[in-house]
Amino acid sequence: MAECQPKLAKLCDKIVNLREQEVLSDLHQFLQQGVPPWDLLDCFNSSLGQIGQMFQQGTYYMTGLVLAGEIMRQAMEILMPHLANNKPSKKSGLVIIGTIEGDIHELGKNMAAWFLEADGFEVIDLGVDVPPRVFLKEILQREPDAVGVSLLLTSCVEPVKRLVRLLRDAYSDRPAPPLFVGCGFLSSNSDSPGLIDHHLLERQWLEVDHVVTDAYDTLKLCRELAGRKRQMVGSF
């Protein structure tokens, strides 16, 4: 997970403590002072990870996650014009994302989408509680560079595995788009019932190609996968 720079530590603290107006005011001030927007985005990424861990530990409740999402939404409205100035002139790639069937958590998914869009990716966000066959339909229609499935609840592992099986059948004669699972807000020592424990986050266990745990890692992975696809296409 990306860490806040020392000069942004107070901003990170305000995000974690959900001090909405102060966060937005400080964000404007930092941009006016010339702080790179990507550094500010990294600060939000780090802070939201802390909020997720606190939620898992029982310190934060769902209302806190909702407020954190609203703060992030407003922050991205401020940041996006500045991030757009540094976007690549060509589209970075295409990624389909969504929260798997049975799960309605979306903060981590939304954060990943914002990171990807700021980097020039086209993102098709299928929303939450998405059945495996809806994922498959969009994948077959769009042939993305990568597919990201958001997952937080242990009860939703089986729908992910159903999606894997559907992809294997549909792409039996050619490579399927890489499938990664985003399991944000996870603590390595959590015993919260119903939430996936970090020690289980092995791609072999989930039967997927990759596992990521925050938005920054999602962006790095998608850059790599899109670049790999361009190289393969260029070799033919």
C-alpha positions in Angstrom: 0.0 0.0 0.0 1.3 3.4 -0.9 2.2 5.5 2.2 1.5 9.2 2.8 4.4 11.5 2.5 5.3 13.2 5.8 4.0 16.6 4.7 0.6 14.9 4.0 0.4 13.0 7.3 -2.1 15.5 8.8 -4.3 15.2 5.7 -4.2 11.4 6.0 -5.2 11.7 9.7 -8.1 13.9 8.8 -9.3 11.4 6.2 -9.1 8.5 8.6 -11.1 10.6 11.1 -13.7 11.5 8.5 -13.3 15.3 8.9 -14.9 16.0 5.6 -14.8 19.8 5.3 -11.2 20.0 6.5 -10.1 17.2 4.1 -11.6 19.0 1.1 -10.2 22.4 2.2 -6.7 21.0 2.7 -6.9 19.3 -0.7 -7.6 22.6 -2.4 -4.7 24.2 -0.5 -2.2 21.4 -1.4 -3.1 21.7 -5.1 -2.6 25.4 -5.0 0.8 24.8 -3.4 1.8 22.6 -6.3 1.6 19.2 -4.5 1.4 16.5 -7.3 -2.1 15.2 -7.5 -0.8 11.6 -7.7 0.8 12.1 -4.2 -2.6 13.3 -2.9 -4.3 10.3 -4.5 -1.8 8.0 -2.8 -2.6 9.6 0.5 -6.3 8.8 0.1 -5.4 5.2 -0.9 -3.4 4.7 2.2 -6.0 6.4 4.4 -8.9 4.3 3.0 -6.9 1.2 3.7 -6.6 2.2 7.3 -10.3 2.9 7.5 -11.0 -0.5 6.0 -8.9 -2.2 8.7 -10.7 -0.3 11.4 -14.0 -1.4 10.0 -12.8 -5.0 10.0 -11.7 -4.6 13.6 -15.0 -3.2 14.7 -13.8 0.4 15.3 -15.7 1.7 12.3 -19.2 0.8 11.2 -20.9 0.8 7.8 -21.9 4.5 8.2 -18.2 5.3 8.5 -17.5 3.5 5.2 -20.3 5.3 3.5 -19.0 8.7 4.7 -15.5 7.7 3.6 -16.8 6.9 0.2 -18.6 10.3 0.0 -15.4 12.1 1.0 -13.5 10.2 -1.6 -16.1 11.0 -4.3 -15.9 14.7 -3.6 -12.1 14.6 -3.5 -12.0 12.9 -6.9 -14.1 15.6 -8.4 -11.4 18.0 -7.3 -8.5 15.9 -8.3 -9.6 14.5 -11.7 -9.1 17.8 -13.7 -5.5 17.9 -12.3 -4.9 14.2 -12.9 -6.3 14.6 -16.5 -3.5 17.0 -17.4 -1.1 14.1 -17.0 -3.1 11.4 -18.8 -1.5 9.6 -21.6 -2.6 10.8 -25.1 -3.5 7.2 -26.0 -5.9 5.0 -24.0 -4.0 2.9 -21.5 -6.3 -0.1 -21.9 -9.7 -1.5 -21.0 -10.6 -3.0 -17.7 -13.9 -4.5 -16.6 -14.6 -4.3 -12.8 -17.4 -5.1 -10.4 -18.3 -6.5 -7.0 -19.2 -10.2 -7.2 -22.7 -11.5 -6.6 -23.7 -11.5 -2.9 -21.5 -8.6 -2.0 -22.4 -4.9 -2.0 -19.2 -3.4 -0.8 -18.0 -0.8 -3.4 -15.5 1.6 -1.8 -12.4 -0.4 -2.8 -13.9 -1.0 -6.3 -14.6 2.7 -6.8 -11.1 3.6 -5.6 -9.6 1.3 -8.1 -11.8 2.7 -10.9 -10.7 6.2 -10.1 -7.0 5.3 -10.1 -7.4 3.5 -13.4 -9.4 6.3 -15.1 -6.9 8.9 -13.9 -4.2 6.8 -15.6 -6.0 6.8 -18.9 -7.8 3.4 -18.7 -11.3 2.9 -20.0 -13.2 1.3 -17.1 -16.5 -0.6 -17.4 -17.9 -0.7 -13.9 -20.6 -3.3 -13.6 -21.5 -2.2 -10.1 -22.2 -4.4 -7.1 -23.8 -7.8 -6.6 -22.9 -8.8 -10.1 -23.6 -12.4 -11.2 -20.9 -14.4 -12.9 -22.8 -14.6 -16.1 -23.1 -10.8 -16.3 -19.4 -10.6 -16.0 -19.0 -13.2 -18.7 -21.3 -11.4 -21.1 -19.4 -8.2 -20.8 -16.1 -9.9 -21.1 -17.1 -11.7 -24.3 -18.4 -8.5 -25.8 -15.5 -6.2 -24.9 -12.4 -8.5 -24.7 -10.8 -6.4 -22.0 -7.1 -6.3 -21.0 -8.1 -7.4 -17.5 -11.1 -8.2 -15.4 -11.2 -7.1 -11.7 -13.6 -8.7 -9.2 -14.1 -7.0 -5.8 -14.5 -9.5 -3.0 -14.8 -9.0 0.8 -17.1 -11.7 2.1 -16.2 -15.4 2.5 -19.7 -16.3 1.3 -18.9 -14.8 -2.1 -15.9 -17.0 -2.9 -18.0 -19.6 -4.7 -19.4 -17.1 -7.2 -15.9 -16.1 -8.1 -15.0 -19.7 -8.7 -18.1 -20.0 -10.9 -16.9 -17.1 -13.0 -13.5 -18.8 -13.4 -15.2 -21.9 -14.6 -17.4 -20.0 -17.1 -14.3 -18.2 -18.4 -12.5 -21.5 -18.9 -15.4 -23.0 -20.9 -15.9 -19.8 -23.0 -12.1 -19.5 -23.7 -11.3 -23.2 -24.1 -9.7 -22.5 -27.5 -7.8 -19.3 -26.6 -6.3 -17.4 -23.6 -9.0 -15.7 -21.5 -8.5 -12.1 -20.3 -6.5 -12.1 -17.0 -8.8 -12.2 -13.9 -7.8 -10.6 -10.7 -9.5 -10.3 -7.4 -9.4 -7.1 -5.3 -9.7 -7.9 -1.6 -9.2 -4.5 -0.1 -9.7 -3.5 3.6 -8.0 -6.7 4.8 -6.1 -7.2 7.9 -3.4 -9.9 8.4 -4.6 -10.7 11.9 -8.4 -10.3 11.5 -10.8 -12.7 13.1 -13.9 -10.9 12.0 -16.7 -13.4 11.0 -17.7 -13.4 7.4 -14.7 -11.4 6.1 -11.9 -13.0 4.2 -8.7 -13.4 6.2 -5.6 -12.2 4.6 -3.8 -15.5 4.9 -6.3 -17.1 2.6 -5.6 -14.6 -0.2 -3.7 -16.9 -2.5 -4.6 -16.8 -6.1 -4.4 -20.6 -6.3 -7.1 -20.9 -3.6 -9.4 -18.4 -5.4 -8.5 -20.0 -8.8 -7.7 -16.5 -10.3 -4.7 -15.1 -12.0 -3.8 -12.4 -9.6 -4.8 -10.9 -6.2 -4.5 -7.3 -5.2 -5.2 -5.6 -1.9 -5.4 -1.9 -2.8 -6.1 0.6 -5.6 -2.4 1.4 -6.2 -1.6 -2.3 -6.7 -4.6 -2.6 -9.0 -3.2 0.2 -11.2 0.3 -1.3 -11.3 -1.1 -4.8 -12.3 -3.4 -3.4 -15.0 -0.5 -1.4 -16.5 1.5 -4.6 -16.6 -1.3 -6.7 -18.1 -2.2 -4.1 -20.7 1.5 -3.7 -21.7 1.8 -7.5 -22.0 -1.2 -7.7 -24.3 0.1 -4.9 -26.5 3.4 -6.8 -26.9 1.6 -10.0 -27.8 -0.5 -8.3 -30.4 2.5 -6.5 -31.8 4.4 -9.8 -32.2 1.9 -11.2 -34.7 
